[in-house]
Amino acid sequence: MSEMQHSFTRRQFMAASAAGAGVVRATSLAAAGSAGDSPWSGAAVVRKVYLTARQASWPRPDMNLDQEIREIEANLAEVERRYPGRIRFTGGDVLRDPNDVAAWAGNMGDADAVLAFNMTNGVLRMLEKVVDSGRPMLLFARPYAGHDWTHCSAFSQMGKKADVIASSDYSELDPYVDAFQTIHHLRHSKVLVMAPERWRPNGDGYRQQFGTTFLFPTYLDLKAGYEAADVKEAQKLADEFIRDAAKVVEPPREDIVDSMRLYLAIQNMMKRENANAITIDCLGGFGRRELPAYPCIAFSKLNDTGQYGVCECDLESTMTQLLVTSFSAKPGFVSDPVFDTSRNEVIHAHCVSATAMEGVGMPGAPYMVRTHLEDHKGVSMQVLLGAKGPVTVARFTSPEKLLVSTGEAAGNVDDERGCRTKIRTKVTDARKFLRNYALVRISGVRPSDTRDLLHRVVFYGNHVEMIERLGRLTGFQVMHEV
């Protein structure tokens, strides 16, 4: 392994140290306020509904329904006060008959999810119809209210969008605030997908599952934006990028200026289309001379600021980033994993990385300006990710299934072999992970496509519990690779 000597300025060292110490941490993109006034940010809209049988014995035959609802409403108002601007409860209809559900569902409006309360026993048929209405549903089952909560686990195991809280403590709704906002984020996000028409991935499944919108601009659209980009602004950005780098190794300044022109073109295209994510067949596009520069710098800058730039037109990795970054405010690092079972390690490597992997808006890690490794052309970045601690590694294999594993980041790897940026991770059992990799028989991944088998997305922090919660609410299966 070749060890390279780097010299950092005091500013770079302090920024990297602050990122590693986690001195500033946003709990979610909405909490960070990074997205601003945009369709994919803002309060999640959650529609309340109360389900009660016309005649019931539980919790008691003479229950005062109005009083119980008032108590619930007061507790939900307190949740809204604890999370201002992040969740908004609407509705509050009382349904007494399964035949009432269709009309209620037809007036759902722009609700992102449903919060249902079983007020009595005997509401299963209504509960089934609420779930079948298609919106993610959370049942809050208070003690003694009734027994129909027993079906919620069956709903989620069947792939329906349902989860349950069984508690007297309304603070158990707190983690669902981030979950509901992620659902809102996915519903209102727009992804630009750029690849030759014959190779374009089909986003229909993700649109149906999460409501995400997909648009398919062409390389000619992007090239026109590149030609129209302000060259002086690109030169200014390039000089700032060079000045802030720990080192410029291979690329000449003119190549860095070209990359900044492409960054400006991507920014303008996303703004024009009101999109917050883009994924490009970059290796192919650059090789075919349809891209005037590699988008590695552009993607890094987007990911640092709570938007999404994903290489290789990888729709599955893009959706994984949208899911996890939304609630965690941690950018994702799309990687080519490298196993070293002798050290019980997986090294994650790629030529595109955010610098602010510790959190959107946090100080970035130091970086060197490099060429793209696989052809020694253009401009990419070697980000020196020294932070240590838990990581979550995930990737959708389809809209209905997501692979996940965890590990411990053990610092940066500096090696001229493999992609530019590398994170060393310790895992519980590298040999088992290697044998289970991709869970092909149950994950739906296509073994004929090496990228679909290979790519994973790394996030700092352990996010498995929230991913599983979102899996239940939005109807995808979480599969543990190790």
Order of alpha helices (4+ residues) and beta strands (2+ residues): alpha-alpha-beta-alpha-beta-alpha-beta-alpha-beta-alpha-beta-alpha-beta-alpha-beta-alpha-alpha-beta-alpha-beta-alpha-alpha-beta-alpha-beta-beta-beta-beta-beta-beta-beta-alpha-alpha-alpha-beta-alpha-beta
